[in-house]
Amino acid sequence: MKEKLPIALGGVASLFVGIALGWWVDSRRPLPPLPPVPWTGPGAPPRPGGPGDPSRPAEPKRPVPTADQIAKFRAEMEKIQPELEAFQKGYTDLTTAYDTQFAALLTDEQKQLREKLHAGGMGGGGSGGVDWIGE
């Protein structure tokens, strides 16, 4: 025990000497120079040209459409309405065909789990974080 005591005390003394030297060196080190970018953060001075700067030009106001422009827009929308409905029907048919073909690849257990997930609102975009296809 007596031969281990000086080793332990030497270790503790070395620790304290290292801490004291580190404190002494840090207390005499000059502060680093300020960064070349403006300070941004809570309490920072307002930036020139930023929000709230009185020299900043006002935001341009959005133009309000006239009655003629609205009527023209509605006429164009009515003109492309059949094309939009055809696209929506084609998309619905495509997704239905995909679901049918995909369901044919699943086992009965996977189909049950898929129906359970779709009923719970977890379908339509990946597996929802659940690996229901299996390994």
Solvent accessible surface area in square Angstrom, and as a share of the most:
residue,aa,sasa,rsa
1,M,173,0.77
2,K,173,0.73
3,E,126,0.57
4,K,139,0.59
5,L,94,0.47
6,P,81,0.51
7,I,132,0.67
8,A,58,0.45
9,L,107,0.53
10,G,35,0.34
11,G,43,0.41
12,V,75,0.43
13,A,52,0.41
14,S,73,0.47
15,L,108,0.54
16,F,128,0.53
17,V,87,0.50
18,G,43,0.41
19,I,103,0.53
20,A,56,0.44
21,L,103,0.51
22,G,35,0.34
23,W,177,0.62
24,W,123,0.43
25,V,70,0.40
26,D,85,0.44
27,S,62,0.40
28,R,147,0.54
29,R,150,0.55
30,P,114,0.72
31,L,166,0.83
32,P,107,0.67
33,P,125,0.79
34,L,164,0.82
35,P,89,0.56
36,P,139,0.88
37,V,101,0.58
38,P,79,0.50
39,W,154,0.54
40,T,87,0.50
41,G,36,0.35
42,P,133,0.84
43,G,74,0.71
44,A,29,0.23
45,P,85,0.53
46,P,115,0.72
47,R,133,0.48
48,P,131,0.83
49,G,43,0.41
50,G,14,0.13
51,P,122,0.77
52,G,79,0.76
53,D,30,0.16
54,P,133,0.83
55,S,95,0.61
56,R,97,0.35
57,P,113,0.71
58,A,98,0.76
59,E,126,0.56
60,P,121,0.76
61,K,189,0.80
62,R,214,0.78
63,P,126,0.80
64,V,131,0.75
65,P,76,0.48
66,T,77,0.45
67,A,82,0.63
68,D,117,0.60
69,Q,103,0.46
70,I,66,0.34
71,A,61,0.47
72,K,135,0.57
73,F,124,0.52
74,R,156,0.57
75,A,58,0.45
76,E,79,0.36
77,M,73,0.33
78,E,129,0.58
79,K,154,0.65
80,I,81,0.41
81,Q,71,0.32
82,P,87,0.55
83,E,125,0.56
84,L,71,0.35
85,E,94,0.42
86,A,66,0.51
87,F,141,0.59
88,Q,96,0.43
89,K,133,0.56
90,G,40,0.38
91,Y,129,0.49
92,T,78,0.45
93,D,73,0.38
94,L,123,0.61
95,T,49,0.29
96,T,79,0.46
97,A,47,0.36
98,Y,132,0.50
99,D,63,0.33
100,T,89,0.52
101,Q,125,0.56
102,F,42,0.18
103,A,28,0.22
104,A,78,0.61
105,L,146,0.73
106,L,16,0.08
107,T,80,0.47
108,D,108,0.56
109,E,136,0.61
110,Q,35,0.16
111,K,71,0.30
112,Q,124,0.55
113,L,56,0.28
114,R,35,0.13
115,E,122,0.55
116,K,140,0.59
117,L,20,0.10
118,H,92,0.41
119,A,93,0.72
120,G,62,0.59
121,G,65,0.62
122,M,82,0.37
123,G,36,0.35
124,G,79,0.76
125,G,67,0.65
126,G,68,0.65
127,S,43,0.28
128,G,41,0.39
129,G,82,0.78
130,V,56,0.32
131,D,96,0.50
132,W,26,0.09
133,I,82,0.42
134,G,39,0.38
135,E,216,0.97
